[in-house]
């Protein structure tokens, strides 16, 4: 059995996108079939596995992620990245600020993003991301890895909160000064710490040997926010962090989502 095929047999059946499975079964260009050279066997193998595990597409959860349509991608992007990396379908609902007064009372804490799961509502951006990461195998392979991934991902919230004062500043001169201080102190110090962790872990990832939601969180913040707004100079002395960002950016599902997002929401770039 190929490594690719073996990987599929270890995924919890009820957590797989039916669309992904159907593509594997019926796509003439599927990677597994081409690699093995006998697509028919692969098709029957997957179909038999689906039937044995009693997978029903109707039982797949229906996800609705709600967030503002501006500014940029904000605190909902990590959940989007996790869902896209996992190959899970969801409704990406973005609404204008003018609709917020009507939507706000329906949220648990008067905040977004919120994730609706089969009609139930979950709030807090990292709670949403953590839930999805655990559900789709991106939380770490054991309790310790999960705790470390939580630690690094939660720390991104500290960085986001630290950027709020300069973001909210109305005076352009003061705002520029505040951003410069933020980059020179908060970000510069944090980059050193993350570079140290990547060197210590020595796998190319923040935690363990595989991708976790912590890596996606750092990609979302450092690449999607800081690089776009301030350029990449802050990474000049952080080759391992830059390599992590580039590695995540090159993941097929992330690359596909990024290209689609940039074309559909050009105002966010």
VOGU-3710 file (C-alpha; in Angstrom, 3 decimals, decimal comma):
1> xxxxxxxxxx> 0,000/0,000/0,000  1,393/3,430/-0,925  2,096/6,081/1,718  -0,606/8,267/0,192  -3,178/5,489/0,364  -2,115/4,493/3,876  -2,579/8,091/4,998  -6,224/8,016/3,944  -6,950/4,884/5,952  -5,859/6,590/9,186
11> xxxxxxxxxx> -8,195/9,562/8,915  -11,340/9,438/11,014  -14,024/8,704/8,385  -16,706/11,038/9,683  -14,292/13,955/9,485  -13,506/13,700/5,781  -15,072/15,936/3,184  -17,299/13,826/0,952  -16,286/16,020/-1,958  -12,653/15,044/-1,418
21> xxxxxxxxxx> -13,543/11,344/-1,346  -15,636/11,563/-4,491  -12,774/13,333/-6,236  -10,475/10,504/-5,216  -12,925/7,936/-6,520  -13,917/9,477/-9,820  -11,291/12,016/-10,862  -9,412/10,579/-13,824  -6,319/12,564/-12,850  -6,255/11,656/-9,173
31> xxxxxxxxxx> -2,739/11,391/-7,806  -3,218/8,053/-6,101  -4,504/6,319/-9,194  -1,794/7,664/-11,438  0,934/6,769/-8,975  -0,187/3,162/-8,562  -1,005/2,678/-12,181  -4,206/0,798/-11,436  -7,007/3,271/-10,740  -9,670/0,599/-10,652
41> xxxxxxxxxx> -8,108/-1,039/-7,603  -7,869/2,292/-5,832  -11,486/3,121/-6,615  -12,721/-0,202/-5,275  -10,450/0,047/-2,215  -11,765/3,466/-1,254  -15,370/2,577/-1,995  -15,133/-0,580/0,130  -13,516/1,408/2,948  -16,283/4,011/2,848
51> xxxxxxxxxx> -18,969/1,325/3,004  -17,224/-0,571/5,834  -16,889/2,550/7,963  -20,502/3,523/7,335  -19,642/6,987/6,057  -22,721/9,024/5,194  -22,283/12,383/3,516  -25,558/13,558/4,961  -23,983/13,331/8,422  -21,142/15,706/7,616
61> xxxxxxxxxx> -21,318/18,861/9,749  -22,445/22,055/8,067  -20,091/24,903/8,892  -20,907/28,594/8,564  -18,137/31,031/9,441  -19,287/34,620/9,941  -17,075/37,691/10,026  -16,838/41,266/8,766  -15,994/41,782/5,114  -13,400/44,371/6,110
71> xxxxxxxxxx> -10,745/45,185/7,341  -8,655/42,580/5,560  -9,022/39,014/6,739  -8,892/39,639/10,449  -9,420/37,059/13,143  -11,428/34,669/10,989  -8,580/33,806/8,651  -6,996/31,150/10,854  -10,236/29,154/10,890  -10,446/29,513/7,109
81> xxxxxxxxxx> -6,888/28,252/6,695  -7,550/25,213/8,895  -10,712/24,308/7,008  -9,085/24,736/3,610  -5,987/22,778/4,621  -8,261/19,967/5,855  -10,260/20,020/2,614  -13,509/20,737/4,435  -16,340/22,664/2,829  -17,875/25,618/4,672
91> xxxxxxxxxx> -19,846/28,781/4,069  -17,582/31,819/4,287  -20,125/34,483/5,232  -18,803/38,058/5,209  -21,051/40,964/6,037  -20,640/44,770/6,005  -20,298/46,714/9,244  -23,694/48,268/8,567  -25,321/44,877/9,307  -23,461/44,361/12,585
101> xxxxxxxxxx> -26,081/45,957/14,886  -28,644/43,413/13,684  -26,247/40,456/13,907  -24,567/41,313/17,214  -27,401/40,186/19,563  -27,300/36,697/18,044  -23,640/36,133/18,991  -22,590/34,685/22,375  -20,406/37,653/23,385  -21,305/40,375/20,909
111> xxxxxxxxxx> -18,197/39,571/18,877  -17,158/37,888/15,656  -15,975/35,602/14,231  -18,530/32,966/15,091  -18,745/29,456/13,726  -22,105/27,785/13,257  -21,935/23,995/13,403  -25,229/22,402/12,439  -27,075/25,353/13,958  -24,979/25,585/17,127
121> xxxxxxxxxx> -22,808/28,666/17,601  -19,196/28,838/18,750  -17,421/32,142/19,438  -13,856/33,347/20,149  -11,420/33,081/17,250  -8,924/30,736/18,908  -11,650/28,549/20,398  -13,024/28,094/16,891  -9,589/27,392/15,441  -8,678/24,973/18,236
131> xxxxxxxxxx> -11,945/23,059/17,806  -11,351/22,693/14,065  -7,683/21,801/14,515  -8,551/18,996/16,935  -11,287/17,729/14,689  -9,131/17,615/11,579  -5,788/16,392/12,884  -3,929/19,702/13,120  -3,740/20,036/16,905  -0,678/17,879/17,653
141> xxxxxxxxxx> -0,213/14,141/18,048  -0,308/13,907/21,845  -1,318/15,941/24,889  2,036/17,706/25,145  2,142/18,651/21,468  -1,425/19,912/21,720  -0,518/22,049/24,721  2,503/23,505/22,911  0,474/24,192/19,774  -2,147/25,925/21,926
151> xxxxxxxxxx> 0,567/27,976/23,619  2,057/29,280/20,382  -1,280/29,841/18,678  -2,689/31,640/21,719  0,355/33,905/21,758  -0,684/35,262/18,373  -3,673/36,815/20,125  -1,242/38,761/22,304  0,425/40,092/19,167  -2,922/40,950/17,607
161> xxxxxxxxxx> -3,978/42,815/20,726  -0,660/44,676/20,823  -1,338/45,959/17,308  -4,760/47,377/18,191  -3,625/50,738/19,683  -1,629/51,815/16,601  -4,365/50,471/14,336  -6,987/52,590/16,112  -4,855/55,751/16,262  -6,359/58,497/14,087
171> xxxxxxxxxx> -3,386/60,848/13,955  -1,191/59,592/11,058  2,038/60,902/12,593  1,354/59,243/15,942  0,177/56,083/14,234  3,414/55,820/12,260  5,457/56,254/15,437  3,387/53,646/17,270  3,737/51,126/14,445  7,497/51,683/14,296
181> xxxxxxxxxx> 7,782/51,023/18,018  5,548/47,969/17,710  7,751/46,491/14,974  11,058/47,444/16,621  10,162/46,105/20,045  7,227/43,696/20,155  7,718/41,981/16,800  11,522/42,021/16,782  11,675/40,396/20,216  9,049/37,837/19,295
191> xxxxxxxxxx> 10,794/36,873/16,066  13,919/36,026/18,082  11,905/33,760/20,390  10,177/31,936/17,531  13,443/31,490/15,657  14,866/29,914/18,812  11,933/27,492/19,074  12,190/26,475/15,421  15,894/25,797/15,865  15,227/23,755/19,009
201> xxxxxxxxxx> 12,437/21,693/17,441  14,538/21,189/14,295  11,726/19,769/12,148  10,699/22,830/10,165  7,601/23,192/12,327  6,917/24,889/15,647  5,671/21,720/17,344  6,396/18,066/16,652  7,196/16,638/13,239  4,123/17,771/11,336
211> xxxxxxxxxx> 2,029/20,803/10,533  -0,205/22,093/13,337  -2,589/24,971/13,664  0,209/26,890/15,407  2,137/26,951/12,120  -0,977/28,157/10,311  -1,477/30,830/12,972  2,043/32,185/12,501  1,680/32,064/8,742  -1,592/33,987/8,942
221> xxxxxxxxxx> -0,138/36,655/11,203  3,396/37,096/9,894  2,698/36,608/6,196  -0,892/37,691/5,729  -0,656/40,690/8,074  2,864/41,893/8,817  4,485/41,197/5,446  1,629/42,816/3,567  1,631/45,903/5,767  5,316/46,351/6,613
231> xxxxxxxxxx> 7,277/44,276/4,118  9,540/41,346/4,960  12,537/43,188/6,432  11,655/41,915/9,912  12,432/38,382/8,670  15,963/39,131/7,455  17,551/37,586/10,558  14,972/34,813/10,908  15,667/32,217/8,184  13,788/29,442/9,974
241> xxxxxxxxxx> 10,635/31,513/10,442  10,802/32,634/6,822  11,194/29,002/5,748  8,138/28,048/7,817  6,074/30,808/6,226  7,200/29,752/2,745  6,478/26,092/3,528  2,921/26,819/4,642  2,370/29,160/1,713  3,364/26,369/-0,693
251> xxxxxxxxxx> 0,935/23,768/0,705  -1,400/22,882/-2,200  -4,640/23,633/-0,353  -3,284/26,852/1,157  -1,888/27,983/-2,180  -5,187/27,250/-3,906  -7,152/29,148/-1,249  -4,770/32,107/-1,303  -4,994/32,452/-5,078  -8,792/32,238/-4,970
261> xxxxxxxxx> -9,023/34,677/-2,067  -6,727/37,213/-3,688  -8,770/37,165/-6,873  -12,179/37,273/-5,175  -11,261/39,791/-2,477  -8,651/42,068/-4,118  -9,406/44,812/-1,602  -7,799/42,646/1,089  -4,417/42,505/-0,629
//
